[in-house]
């Protein structure tokens, strides 16, 4: 569903920059069998249809909650809070005035060492 939506948006707006935030699954957080397959199969569409893809490791989020935030049993709300902090941090330069990385194109130029 997500990659279909991204491809439809790309068809409608081919000249616009598109950034995605993808959470990579982990058996430590969820035991759903199909999550790794969904993530693996969606990578091709993300590479083809988005200009920037930020991958967030679910297991790393879980470890941050356990070690840094000292939460014994992190909930999805705790993990989502960390994801929102990452998204906010990455897009700060787009929301506030400044010279460096003031739009998605400049952000991509400065962050991607080997563009396609």
PDB file as gemmi writes it, atoms N, CA and C in Angstrom:
CRYST1    1.000    1.000    1.000  90.00  90.00  90.00 P 1                      
ATOM      1  N   UNK A   1       0.822  -1.189   0.000  1.00  0.00           N  
ATOM      2  CA  UNK A   1       0.000   0.000   0.000  1.00  0.00           C  
ATOM      3  C   UNK A   1       0.867   1.254   0.000  1.00  0.00           C  
ATOM      4  N   UNK A   2       1.900   1.290   0.841  1.00  0.00           N  
ATOM      5  CA  UNK A   2       2.748   2.470   0.933  1.00  0.00           C  
ATOM      6  C   UNK A   2       3.530   2.735  -0.336  1.00  0.00           C  
ATOM      7  N   UNK A   3       4.119   1.678  -0.918  1.00  0.00           N  
ATOM      8  CA  UNK A   3       4.898   1.876  -2.139  1.00  0.00           C  
ATOM      9  C   UNK A   3       3.999   2.202  -3.322  1.00  0.00           C  
ATOM     10  N   UNK A   4       2.786   1.682  -3.330  1.00  0.00           N  
ATOM     11  CA  UNK A   4       1.834   2.034  -4.385  1.00  0.00           C  
ATOM     12  C   UNK A   4       1.494   3.517  -4.304  1.00  0.00           C  
ATOM     13  N   UNK A   5       1.274   4.001  -3.104  1.00  0.00           N  
ATOM     14  CA  UNK A   5       0.976   5.417  -2.905  1.00  0.00           C  
ATOM     15  C   UNK A   5       2.151   6.289  -3.344  1.00  0.00           C  
ATOM     16  N   UNK A   6       3.363   5.887  -3.008  1.00  0.00           N  
ATOM     17  CA  UNK A   6       4.549   6.647  -3.411  1.00  0.00           C  
ATOM     18  C   UNK A   6       4.681   6.682  -4.925  1.00  0.00           C  
ATOM     19  N   UNK A   7       4.442   5.553  -5.590  1.00  0.00           N  
ATOM     20  CA  UNK A   7       4.555   5.537  -7.053  1.00  0.00           C  
ATOM     21  C   UNK A   7       3.471   6.389  -7.708  1.00  0.00           C  
ATOM     22  N   UNK A   8       2.268   6.403  -7.144  1.00  0.00           N  
ATOM     23  CA  UNK A   8       1.193   7.254  -7.689  1.00  0.00           C  
ATOM     24  C   UNK A   8       1.524   8.737  -7.503  1.00  0.00           C  
ATOM     25  N   UNK A   9       2.058   9.093  -6.352  1.00  0.00           N  
ATOM     26  CA  UNK A   9       2.459  10.485  -6.123  1.00  0.00           C  
ATOM     27  C   UNK A   9       3.572  10.874  -7.085  1.00  0.00           C  
ATOM     28  N   UNK A  10       4.518   9.964  -7.326  1.00  0.00           N  
ATOM     29  CA  UNK A  10       5.619  10.241  -8.258  1.00  0.00           C  
ATOM     30  C   UNK A  10       5.087  10.444  -9.673  1.00  0.00           C  
ATOM     31  N   UNK A  11       4.077   9.674 -10.079  1.00  0.00           N  
ATOM     32  CA  UNK A  11       3.472   9.851 -11.407  1.00  0.00           C  
ATOM     33  C   UNK A  11       2.802  11.210 -11.536  1.00  0.00           C  
ATOM     34  N   UNK A  12       2.115  11.645 -10.491  1.00  0.00           N  
ATOM     35  CA  UNK A  12       1.400  12.925 -10.531  1.00  0.00           C  
ATOM     36  C   UNK A  12       2.340  14.119 -10.432  1.00  0.00           C  
ATOM     37  N   UNK A  13       3.399  13.986  -9.651  1.00  0.00           N  
ATOM     38  CA  UNK A  13       4.324  15.095  -9.416  1.00  0.00           C  
ATOM     39  C   UNK A  13       5.761  14.640  -9.663  1.00  0.00           C  
ATOM     40  N   UNK A  14       6.154  14.415 -10.919  1.00  0.00           N  
ATOM     41  CA  UNK A  14       7.492  13.879 -11.190  1.00  0.00           C  
ATOM     42  C   UNK A  14       8.627  14.859 -10.898  1.00  0.00           C  
ATOM     43  N   UNK A  15       8.333  16.152 -10.871  1.00  0.00           N  
ATOM     44  CA  UNK A  15       9.387  17.144 -10.684  1.00  0.00           C  
ATOM     45  C   UNK A  15       9.608  17.521  -9.221  1.00  0.00           C  
ATOM     46  N   UNK A  16       8.842  16.981  -8.308  1.00  0.00           N  
ATOM     47  CA  UNK A  16       8.951  17.316  -6.884  1.00  0.00           C  
ATOM     48  C   UNK A  16       9.879  16.342  -6.165  1.00  0.00           C  
ATOM     49  N   UNK A  17      10.590  16.858  -5.175  1.00  0.00           N  
ATOM     50  CA  UNK A  17      11.454  16.018  -4.355  1.00  0.00           C  
ATOM     51  C   UNK A  17      10.594  15.264  -3.342  1.00  0.00           C  
ATOM     52  N   UNK A  18      10.927  14.007  -3.126  1.00  0.00           N  
ATOM     53  CA  UNK A  18      10.165  13.196  -2.179  1.00  0.00           C  
ATOM     54  C   UNK A  18      11.125  12.545  -1.184  1.00  0.00           C  
ATOM     55  N   UNK A  19      10.823  12.719   0.084  1.00  0.00           N  
ATOM     56  CA  UNK A  19      11.608  12.096   1.150  1.00  0.00           C  
ATOM     57  C   UNK A  19      10.713  11.136   1.923  1.00  0.00           C  
ATOM     58  N   UNK A  20      11.259   9.991   2.282  1.00  0.00           N  
ATOM     59  CA  UNK A  20      10.504   9.004   3.049  1.00  0.00           C  
ATOM     60  C   UNK A  20      11.290   8.618   4.302  1.00  0.00           C  
ATOM     61  N   UNK A  21      10.569   8.253   5.324  1.00  0.00           N  
ATOM     62  CA  UNK A  21      11.155   7.743   6.557  1.00  0.00           C  
ATOM     63  C   UNK A  21      10.643   6.317   6.728  1.00  0.00           C  
ATOM     64  N   UNK A  22      11.547   5.359   6.686  1.00  0.00           N  
ATOM     65  CA  UNK A  22      11.162   3.948   6.748  1.00  0.00           C  
ATOM     66  C   UNK A  22      11.735   3.309   8.007  1.00  0.00           C  
ATOM     67  N   UNK A  23      10.893   2.572   8.709  1.00  0.00           N  
ATOM     68  CA  UNK A  23      11.326   1.864   9.909  1.00  0.00           C  
ATOM     69  C   UNK A  23      11.611   0.418   9.527  1.00  0.00           C  
ATOM     70  N   UNK A  24      12.851  -0.004   9.752  1.00  0.00           N  
ATOM     71  CA  UNK A  24      13.272  -1.365   9.428  1.00  0.00           C  
ATOM     72  C   UNK A  24      12.883  -2.271  10.597  1.00  0.00           C  
ATOM     73  N   UNK A  25      12.188  -3.379  10.344  1.00  0.00           N  
ATOM     74  CA  UNK A  25      11.677  -4.223  11.436  1.00  0.00           C  
ATOM     75  C   UNK A  25      12.774  -4.976  12.180  1.00  0.00           C  
ATOM     76  N   UNK A  26      12.399  -5.427  13.369  1.00  0.00           N  
ATOM     77  CA  UNK A  26      13.310  -6.187  14.212  1.00  0.00           C  
ATOM     78  C   UNK A  26      12.524  -7.243  14.981  1.00  0.00           C  
ATOM     79  N   UNK A  27      13.075  -8.444  15.133  1.00  0.00           N  
ATOM     80  CA  UNK A  27      12.373  -9.473  15.905  1.00  0.00           C  
ATOM     81  C   UNK A  27      12.307  -9.144  17.397  1.00  0.00           C  
ATOM     82  N   UNK A  28      13.146  -8.219  17.857  1.00  0.00           N  
ATOM     83  CA  UNK A  28      13.140  -7.835  19.266  1.00  0.00           C  
ATOM     84  C   UNK A  28      11.880  -7.040  19.626  1.00  0.00           C  
ATOM     85  N   UNK A  29      11.355  -6.306  18.655  1.00  0.00           N  
ATOM     86  CA  UNK A  29      10.210  -5.437  18.915  1.00  0.00           C  
ATOM     87  C   UNK A  29       8.901  -6.098  18.508  1.00  0.00           C  
ATOM     88  N   UNK A  30       8.896  -6.798  17.385  1.00  0.00           N  
ATOM     89  CA  UNK A  30       7.673  -7.424  16.895  1.00  0.00           C  
ATOM     90  C   UNK A  30       7.992  -8.820  16.385  1.00  0.00           C  
ATOM     91  N   UNK A  31       7.045  -9.718  16.541  1.00  0.00           N  
ATOM     92  CA  UNK A  31       7.268 -11.092  16.086  1.00  0.00           C  
ATOM     93  C   UNK A  31       6.449 -11.433  14.847  1.00  0.00           C  
ATOM     94  N   UNK A  32       5.989 -10.435  14.118  1.00  0.00           N  
ATOM     95  CA  UNK A  32       5.229 -10.684  12.900  1.00  0.00           C  
ATOM     96  C   UNK A  32       6.168 -11.256  11.838  1.00  0.00           C  
ATOM     97  N   UNK A  33       5.790 -12.367  11.250  1.00  0.00           N  
ATOM     98  CA  UNK A  33       6.657 -13.090  10.329  1.00  0.00           C  
ATOM     99  C   UNK A  33       6.885 -12.337   9.022  1.00  0.00           C  
ATOM    100  N   UNK A  34       5.888 -11.609   8.543  1.00  0.00           N  
ATOM    101  CA  UNK A  34       5.990 -11.002   7.215  1.00  0.00           C  
ATOM    102  C   UNK A  34       6.672  -9.634   7.206  1.00  0.00           C  
ATOM    103  N   UNK A  35       6.990  -9.069   8.365  1.00  0.00           N  
ATOM    104  CA  UNK A  35       7.610  -7.740   8.388  1.00  0.00           C  
ATOM    105  C   UNK A  35       8.925  -7.675   7.615  1.00  0.00           C  
ATOM    106  N   UNK A  36       9.859  -8.618   7.787  1.00  0.00           N  
ATOM    107  CA  UNK A  36      11.102  -8.540   7.006  1.00  0.00           C  
ATOM    108  C   UNK A  36      10.862  -8.649   5.496  1.00  0.00           C  
ATOM    109  N   UNK A  37       9.895  -9.452   5.097  1.00  0.00           N  
ATOM    110  CA  UNK A  37       9.581  -9.576   3.675  1.00  0.00           C  
ATOM    111  C   UNK A  37       9.012  -8.272   3.128  1.00  0.00           C  
ATOM    112  N   UNK A  38       8.109  -7.653   3.871  1.00  0.00           N  
ATOM    113  CA  UNK A  38       7.535  -6.379   3.436  1.00  0.00           C  
ATOM    114  C   UNK A  38       8.617  -5.314   3.294  1.00  0.00           C  
ATOM    115  N   UNK A  39       9.520  -5.257   4.261  1.00  0.00           N  
ATOM    116  CA  UNK A  39      10.591  -4.260   4.210  1.00  0.00           C  
ATOM    117  C   UNK A  39      11.518  -4.512   3.026  1.00  0.00           C  
ATOM    118  N   UNK A  40      11.873  -5.775   2.812  1.00  0.00           N  
ATOM    119  CA  UNK A  40      12.773  -6.116   1.710  1.00  0.00           C  
ATOM    120  C   UNK A  40      12.145  -5.824   0.360  1.00  0.00           C  
ATOM    121  N   UNK A  41      10.891  -6.171   0.196  1.00  0.00           N  
ATOM    122  CA  UNK A  41      10.228  -5.959  -1.086  1.00  0.00           C  
ATOM    123  C   UNK A  41       9.931  -4.484  -1.358  1.00  0.00           C  
ATOM    124  N   UNK A  42       9.844  -3.676  -0.321  1.00  0.00           N  
ATOM    125  CA  UNK A  42       9.548  -2.254  -0.538  1.00  0.00           C  
ATOM    126  C   UNK A  42      10.787  -1.439  -0.882  1.00  0.00           C  
ATOM    127  N   UNK A  43      11.975  -1.972  -0.625  1.00  0.00           N  
ATOM    128  CA  UNK A  43      13.206  -1.212  -0.870  1.00  0.00           C  
ATOM    129  C   UNK A  43      13.337  -0.806  -2.332  1.00  0.00           C  
ATOM    130  N   UNK A  44      13.018  -1.689  -3.250  1.00  0.00           N  
ATOM    131  CA  UNK A  44      13.136  -1.370  -4.676  1.00  0.00           C  
ATOM    132  C   UNK A  44      12.270  -0.170  -5.044  1.00  0.00           C  
ATOM    133  N   UNK A  45      11.024  -0.165  -4.599  1.00  0.00           N  
ATOM    134  CA  UNK A  45      10.128   0.953  -4.903  1.00  0.00           C  
ATOM    135  C   UNK A  45      10.611   2.243  -4.246  1.00  0.00           C  
ATOM    136  N   UNK A  46      11.142   2.152  -3.042  1.00  0.00           N  
ATOM    137  CA  UNK A  46      11.658   3.345  -2.374  1.00  0.00           C  
ATOM    138  C   UNK A  46      12.843   3.929  -3.133  1.00  0.00           C  
ATOM    139  N   UNK A  47      13.734   3.069  -3.593  1.00  0.00           N  
ATOM    140  CA  UNK A  47      14.899   3.544  -4.347  1.00  0.00           C  
ATOM    141  C   UNK A  47      14.472   4.165  -5.671  1.00  0.00           C  
ATOM    142  N   UNK A  48      13.498   3.574  -6.328  1.00  0.00           N  
ATOM    143  CA  UNK A  48      13.057   4.069  -7.630  1.00  0.00           C  
ATOM    144  C   UNK A  48      12.216   5.336  -7.542  1.00  0.00           C  
ATOM    145  N   UNK A  49      11.385   5.468  -6.527  1.00  0.00           N  
ATOM    146  CA  UNK A  49      10.386   6.535  -6.518  1.00  0.00           C  
ATOM    147  C   UNK A  49      10.607   7.639  -5.497  1.00  0.00           C  
ATOM    148  N   UNK A  50      11.564   7.509  -4.615  1.00  0.00           N  
ATOM    149  CA  UNK A  50      11.809   8.596  -3.667  1.00  0.00           C  
ATOM    150  C   UNK A  50      13.227   9.116  -3.862  1.00  0.00           C  
ATOM    151  N   UNK A  51      13.402  10.374  -3.556  1.00  0.00           N  
ATOM    152  CA  UNK A  51      14.711  10.995  -3.724  1.00  0.00           C  
ATOM    153  C   UNK A  51      15.590  10.805  -2.488  1.00  0.00           C  
ATOM    154  N   UNK A  52      14.966  10.755  -1.336  1.00  0.00           N  
ATOM    155  CA  UNK A  52      15.686  10.534  -0.085  1.00  0.00           C  
ATOM    156  C   UNK A  52      14.897   9.539   0.757  1.00  0.00           C  
ATOM    157  N   UNK A  53      15.571   8.521   1.241  1.00  0.00           N  
ATOM    158  CA  UNK A  53      14.938   7.554   2.131  1.00  0.00           C  
ATOM    159  C   UNK A  53      15.762   7.473   3.405  1.00  0.00           C  
ATOM    160  N   UNK A  54      15.150   7.805   4.500  1.00  0.00           N  
ATOM    161  CA  UNK A  54      15.807   7.736   5.795  1.00  0.00           C  
ATOM    162  C   UNK A  54      15.353   6.444   6.462  1.00  0.00           C  
ATOM    163  N   UNK A  55      16.290   5.524   6.672  1.00  0.00           N  
ATOM    164  CA  UNK A  55      15.968   4.237   7.295  1.00  0.00           C  
ATOM    165  C   UNK A  55      16.241   4.318   8.794  1.00  0.00           C  
ATOM    166  N   UNK A  56      15.262   3.903   9.562  1.00  0.00           N  
ATOM    167  CA  UNK A  56      15.351   3.931  11.017  1.00  0.00           C  
ATOM    168  C   UNK A  56      15.244   2.492  11.508  1.00  0.00           C  
ATOM    169  N   UNK A  57      16.237   2.059  12.263  1.00  0.00           N  
ATOM    170  CA  UNK A  57      16.292   0.680  12.738  1.00  0.00           C  
ATOM    171  C   UNK A  57      15.460   0.530  14.010  1.00  0.00           C  
ATOM    172  N   UNK A  58      14.476  -0.342  13.955  1.00  0.00           N  
ATOM    173  CA  UNK A  58      13.576  -0.556  15.086  1.00  0.00           C  
ATOM    174  C   UNK A  58      14.327  -1.104  16.298  1.00  0.00           C  
ATOM    175  N   UNK A  59      15.284  -1.972  16.066  1.00  0.00           N  
ATOM    176  CA  UNK A  59      16.048  -2.538  17.176  1.00  0.00           C  
ATOM    177  C   UNK A  59      16.919  -1.474  17.841  1.00  0.00           C  
ATOM    178  N   UNK A  60      17.479  -0.563  17.045  1.00  0.00           N  
ATOM    179  CA  UNK A  60      18.266   0.529  17.619  1.00  0.00           C  
ATOM    180  C   UNK A  60      17.380   1.448  18.459  1.00  0.00           C  
ATOM    181  N   UNK A  61      16.165   1.702  17.985  1.00  0.00           N  
ATOM    182  CA  UNK A  61      15.223   2.499  18.776  1.00  0.00           C  
ATOM    183  C   UNK A  61      14.928   1.816  20.106  1.00  0.00           C  
ATOM    184  N   UNK A  62      14.725   0.520  20.043  1.00  0.00           N  
ATOM    185  CA  UNK A  62      14.442  -0.264  21.248  1.00  0.00           C  
ATOM    186  C   UNK A  62      15.619  -0.182  22.223  1.00  0.00           C  
ATOM    187  N   UNK A  63      16.848  -0.315  21.696  1.00  0.00           N  
ATOM    188  CA  UNK A  63      18.037  -0.233  22.549  1.00  0.00           C  
ATOM    189  C   UNK A  63      18.201   1.158  23.156  1.00  0.00           C  
ATOM    190  N   UNK A  64      17.888   2.209  22.396  1.00  0.00           N  
ATOM    191  CA  UNK A  64      17.957   3.573  22.931  1.00  0.00           C  
ATOM    192  C   UNK A  64      16.974   3.724  24.088  1.00  0.00           C  
ATOM    193  N   UNK A  65      15.783   3.195  23.922  1.00  0.00           N  
ATOM    194  CA  UNK A  65      14.792   3.264  25.004  1.00  0.00           C  
ATOM    195  C   UNK A  65      15.273   2.510  26.241  1.00  0.00           C  
ATOM    196  N   UNK A  66      15.886   1.352  26.030  1.00  0.00           N  
ATOM    197  CA  UNK A  66      16.333   0.531  27.157  1.00  0.00           C  
ATOM    198  C   UNK A  66      17.553   1.143  27.851  1.00  0.00           C  
ATOM    199  N   UNK A  67      18.573   1.511  27.073  1.00  0.00           N  
ATOM    200  CA  UNK A  67      19.843   1.935  27.666  1.00  0.00           C  
ATOM    201  C   UNK A  67      19.877   3.411  28.034  1.00  0.00           C  
ATOM    202  N   UNK A  68      19.431   4.261  27.131  1.00  0.00           N  
ATOM    203  CA  UNK A  68      19.545   5.699  27.369  1.00  0.00           C  
ATOM    204  C   UNK A  68      18.384   6.240  28.189  1.00  0.00           C  
ATOM    205  N   UNK A  69      17.167   5.856  27.806  1.00  0.00           N  
ATOM    206  CA  UNK A  69      15.986   6.374  28.497  1.00  0.00           C  
ATOM    207  C   UNK A  69      15.599   5.545  29.715  1.00  0.00           C  
ATOM    208  N   UNK A  70      16.292   4.405  29.923  1.00  0.00           N  
ATOM    209  CA  UNK A  70      16.070   3.530  31.083  1.00  0.00           C  
ATOM    210  C   UNK A  70      14.622   3.056  31.206  1.00  0.00           C  
ATOM    211  N   UNK A  71      14.019   2.687  30.072  1.00  0.00           N  
ATOM    212  CA  UNK A  71      12.666   2.133  30.076  1.00  0.00           C  
ATOM    213  C   UNK A  71      12.771   0.613  30.051  1.00  0.00           C  
ATOM    214  N   UNK A  72      12.152  -0.057  31.012  1.00  0.00           N  
ATOM    215  CA  UNK A  72      12.240  -1.517  31.084  1.00  0.00           C  
ATOM    216  C   UNK A  72      11.488  -2.203  29.965  1.00  0.00           C  
ATOM    217  N   UNK A  73      10.311  -1.704  29.643  1.00  0.00           N  
ATOM    218  CA  UNK A  73       9.492  -2.306  28.600  1.00  0.00           C  
ATOM    219  C   UNK A  73       8.954  -1.192  27.698  1.00  0.00           C  
ATOM    220  N   UNK A  74       9.739  -0.762  26.694  1.00  0.00           N  
ATOM    221  CA  UNK A  74       9.302   0.344  25.837  1.00  0.00           C  
ATOM    222  C   UNK A  74       8.043  -0.018  25.051  1.00  0.00           C  
ATOM    223  N   UNK A  75       7.129   0.922  24.972  1.00  0.00           N  
ATOM    224  CA  UNK A  75       5.898   0.717  24.207  1.00  0.00           C  
ATOM    225  C   UNK A  75       6.076   1.278  22.799  1.00  0.00           C  
ATOM    226  N   UNK A  76       5.080   1.017  21.959  1.00  0.00           N  
ATOM    227  CA  UNK A  76       5.117   1.586  20.614  1.00  0.00           C  
ATOM    228  C   UNK A  76       5.084   3.112  20.673  1.00  0.00           C  
ATOM    229  N   UNK A  77       4.426   3.651  21.679  1.00  0.00           N  
ATOM    230  CA  UNK A  77       4.397   5.103  21.850  1.00  0.00           C  
ATOM    231  C   UNK A  77       5.783   5.674  22.102  1.00  0.00           C  
ATOM    232  N   UNK A  78       6.590   4.958  22.898  1.00  0.00           N  
ATOM    233  CA  UNK A  78       7.965   5.399  23.157  1.00  0.00           C  
ATOM    234  C   UNK A  78       8.798   5.347  21.880  1.00  0.00           C  
ATOM    235  N   UNK A  79       8.655   4.268  21.126  1.00  0.00           N  
ATOM    236  CA  UNK A  79       9.392   4.144  19.866  1.00  0.00           C  
ATOM    237  C   UNK A  79       8.946   5.206  18.868  1.00  0.00           C  
ATOM    238  N   UNK A  80       7.646   5.447  18.800  1.00  0.00           N  
ATOM    239  CA  UNK A  80       7.128   6.474  17.890  1.00  0.00           C  
ATOM    240  C   UNK A  80       7.612   7.862  18.285  1.00  0.00           C  
ATOM    241  N   UNK A  81       7.763   8.100  19.582  1.00  0.00           N  
ATOM    242  CA  UNK A  81       8.284   9.393  20.035  1.00  0.00           C  
ATOM    243  C   UNK A  81       9.716   9.598  19.536  1.00  0.00           C  
ATOM    244  N   UNK A  82      10.534   8.551  19.592  1.00  0.00           N  
ATOM    245  CA  UNK A  82      11.902   8.651  19.076  1.00  0.00           C  
ATOM    246  C   UNK A  82      11.910   8.877  17.567  1.00  0.00           C  
ATOM    247  N   UNK A  83      11.034   8.178  16.846  1.00  0.00           N  
ATOM    248  CA  UNK A  83      10.950   8.367  15.391  1.00  0.00           C  
ATOM    249  C   UNK A  83      10.551   9.801  15.077  1.00  0.00           C  
ATOM    250  N   UNK A  84       9.607  10.342  15.821  1.00  0.00           N  
ATOM    251  CA  UNK A  84       9.190  11.726  15.572  1.00  0.00           C  
ATOM    252  C   UNK A  84      10.317  12.703  15.882  1.00  0.00           C  
ATOM    253  N   UNK A  85      11.142  12.399  16.879  1.00  0.00           N  
ATOM    254  CA  UNK A  85      12.291  13.258  17.177  1.00  0.00           C  
ATOM    255  C   UNK A  85      13.305  13.218  16.038  1.00  0.00           C  
ATOM    256  N   UNK A  86      13.520  12.045  15.453  1.00  0.00           N  
ATOM    257  CA  UNK A  86      14.422  11.924  14.301  1.00  0.00           C  
ATOM    258  C   UNK A  86      13.882  12.713  13.117  1.00  0.00           C  
ATOM    259  N   UNK A  87      12.601  12.549  12.830  1.00  0.00           N  
ATOM    260  CA  UNK A  87      11.994  13.273  11.709  1.00  0.00           C  
ATOM    261  C   UNK A  87      12.066  14.781  11.930  1.00  0.00           C  
ATOM    262  N   UNK A  88      11.825  15.209  13.143  1.00  0.00           N  
ATOM    263  CA  UNK A  88      11.896  16.632  13.460  1.00  0.00           C  
ATOM    264  C   UNK A  88      13.319  17.154  13.305  1.00  0.00           C  
ATOM    265  N   UNK A  89      14.292  16.379  13.753  1.00  0.00           N  
ATOM    266  CA  UNK A  89      15.686  16.795  13.634  1.00  0.00           C  
ATOM    267  C   UNK A  89      16.156  16.890  12.195  1.00  0.00           C  
ATOM    268  N   UNK A  90      15.753  15.928  11.380  1.00  0.00           N  
ATOM    269  CA  UNK A  90      16.169  15.931   9.973  1.00  0.00           C  
ATOM    270  C   UNK A  90      15.540  17.091   9.214  1.00  0.00           C  
ATOM    271  N   UNK A  91      14.302  17.413   9.531  1.00  0.00           N  
ATOM    272  CA  UNK A  91      13.597  18.454   8.777  1.00  0.00           C  
ATOM    273  C   UNK A  91      13.679  19.839   9.422  1.00  0.00           C  
ATOM    274  N   UNK A  92      14.485  19.996  10.455  1.00  0.00           N  
ATOM    275  CA  UNK A  92      14.613  21.302  11.103  1.00  0.00           C  
ATOM    276  C   UNK A  92      15.074  22.369  10.125  1.00  0.00           C  
ATOM    277  N   UNK A  93      16.040  22.031   9.285  1.00  0.00           N  
ATOM    278  CA  UNK A  93      16.569  23.015   8.334  1.00  0.00           C  
ATOM    279  C   UNK A  93      15.520  23.435   7.305  1.00  0.00           C  
ATOM    280  N   UNK A  94      14.477  22.650   7.113  1.00  0.00           N  
ATOM    281  CA  UNK A  94      13.419  23.015   6.171  1.00  0.00           C  
ATOM    282  C   UNK A  94      12.390  23.939   6.814  1.00  0.00           C  
ATOM    283  N   UNK A  95      12.276  23.876   8.134  1.00  0.00           N  
ATOM    284  CA  UNK A  95      11.244  24.637   8.829  1.00  0.00           C  
ATOM    285  C   UNK A  95      11.721  25.967   9.378  1.00  0.00           C  
ATOM    286  N   UNK A  96      13.026  26.118   9.558  1.00  0.00           N  
ATOM    287  CA  UNK A  96      13.563  27.352  10.116  1.00  0.00           C  
ATOM    288  C   UNK A  96      14.521  27.989   9.120  1.00  0.00           C  
ATOM    289  N   UNK A  97      14.645  29.315   9.137  1.00  0.00           N  
ATOM    290  CA  UNK A  97      15.507  29.979   8.155  1.00  0.00           C  
ATOM    291  C   UNK A  97      16.979  29.654   8.372  1.00  0.00           C  
ATOM    292  N   UNK A  98      17.692  29.566   7.267  1.00  0.00           N  
ATOM    293  CA  UNK A  98      19.119  29.295   7.305  1.00  0.00           C  
ATOM    294  C   UNK A  98      19.652  29.113   5.899  1.00  0.00           C  
ATOM    295  N   UNK A  99      20.959  29.113   5.762  1.00  0.00           N  
ATOM    296  CA  UNK A  99      21.581  29.002   4.450  1.00  0.00           C  
ATOM    297  C   UNK A  99      21.824  27.553   4.037  1.00  0.00           C  
ATOM    298  N   UNK A 100      22.189  26.713   4.985  1.00  0.00           N  
ATOM    299  CA  UNK A 100      22.554  25.332   4.669  1.00  0.00           C  
ATOM    300  C   UNK A 100      21.320  24.439   4.640  1.00  0.00           C  
ATOM    301  N   UNK A 101      21.176  23.660   3.589  1.00  0.00           N  
ATOM    302  CA  UNK A 101      20.097  22.677   3.459  1.00  0.00           C  
ATOM    303  C   UNK A 101      18.710  23.302   3.616  1.00  0.00           C  
ATOM    304  N   UNK A 102      18.464  24.386   2.921  1.00  0.00           N  
ATOM    305  CA  UNK A 102      17.194  25.088   3.087  1.00  0.00           C  
ATOM    306  C   UNK A 102      16.044  24.460   2.310  1.00  0.00           C  
ATOM    307  N   UNK A 103      16.311  23.463   1.477  1.00  0.00           N  
ATOM    308  CA  UNK A 103      15.246  22.713   0.814  1.00  0.00           C  
ATOM    309  C   UNK A 103      15.691  21.261   0.643  1.00  0.00           C  
ATOM    310  N   UNK A 104      14.767  20.404   0.203  1.00  0.00           N  
ATOM    311  CA  UNK A 104      15.080  18.968   0.090  1.00  0.00           C  
ATOM    312  C   UNK A 104      16.187  18.691  -0.917  1.00  0.00           C  
ATOM    313  N   UNK A 105      16.257  19.478  -1.973  1.00  0.00           N  
ATOM    314  CA  UNK A 105      17.287  19.258  -2.989  1.00  0.00           C  
ATOM    315  C   UNK A 105      18.680  19.514  -2.408  1.00  0.00           C  
ATOM    316  N   UNK A 106      18.841  20.614  -1.677  1.00  0.00           N  
ATOM    317  CA  UNK A 106      20.131  20.910  -1.054  1.00  0.00           C  
ATOM    318  C   UNK A 106      20.466  19.878   0.016  1.00  0.00           C  
ATOM    319  N   UNK A 107      19.463  19.444   0.749  1.00  0.00           N  
ATOM    320  CA  UNK A 107      19.675  18.412   1.761  1.00  0.00           C  
ATOM    321  C   UNK A 107      20.184  17.125   1.109  1.00  0.00           C  
ATOM    322  N   UNK A 108      19.591  16.748  -0.012  1.00  0.00           N  
ATOM    323  CA  UNK A 108      20.017  15.534  -0.718  1.00  0.00           C  
ATOM    324  C   UNK A 108      21.432  15.679  -1.261  1.00  0.00           C  
ATOM    325  N   UNK A 109      21.758  16.845  -1.802  1.00  0.00           N  
ATOM    326  CA  UNK A 109      23.101  17.066  -2.352  1.00  0.00           C  
ATOM    327  C   UNK A 109      24.153  16.931  -1.258  1.00  0.00           C  
ATOM    328  N   UNK A 110      23.868  17.446  -0.077  1.00  0.00           N  
ATOM    329  CA  UNK A 110      24.848  17.411   1.007  1.00  0.00           C  
ATOM    330  C   UNK A 110      24.888  16.089   1.761  1.00  0.00           C  
ATOM    331  N   UNK A 111      23.835  15.278   1.675  1.00  0.00           N  
ATOM    332  CA  UNK A 111      23.804  14.035   2.443  1.00  0.00           C  
ATOM    333  C   UNK A 111      24.113  12.784   1.631  1.00  0.00           C  
ATOM    334  N   UNK A 112      23.903  12.823   0.323  1.00  0.00           N  
ATOM    335  CA  UNK A 112      24.080  11.628  -0.500  1.00  0.00           C  
ATOM    336  C   UNK A 112      25.449  11.691  -1.174  1.00  0.00           C  
ATOM    337  N   UNK A 113      26.398  10.838  -0.761  1.00  0.00           N  
ATOM    338  CA  UNK A 113      27.740  10.915  -1.339  1.00  0.00           C  
ATOM    339  C   UNK A 113      27.823  10.402  -2.775  1.00  0.00           C  
ATOM    340  N   UNK A 114      26.998   9.427  -3.121  1.00  0.00           N  
ATOM    341  CA  UNK A 114      27.030   8.849  -4.462  1.00  0.00           C  
ATOM    342  C   UNK A 114      25.623   8.818  -5.034  1.00  0.00           C  
ATOM    343  N   UNK A 115      25.167   9.911  -5.649  1.00  0.00           N  
ATOM    344  CA  UNK A 115      23.793   9.921  -6.183  1.00  0.00           C  
ATOM    345  C   UNK A 115      23.641   8.970  -7.352  1.00  0.00           C  
ATOM    346  N   UNK A 116      22.401   8.571  -7.609  1.00  0.00           N  
ATOM    347  CA  UNK A 116      22.115   7.651  -8.708  1.00  0.00           C  
ATOM    348  C   UNK A 116      22.106   8.375 -10.013  1.00  0.00           C  
TER     349      UNK A 116                                                      
END                                                                             
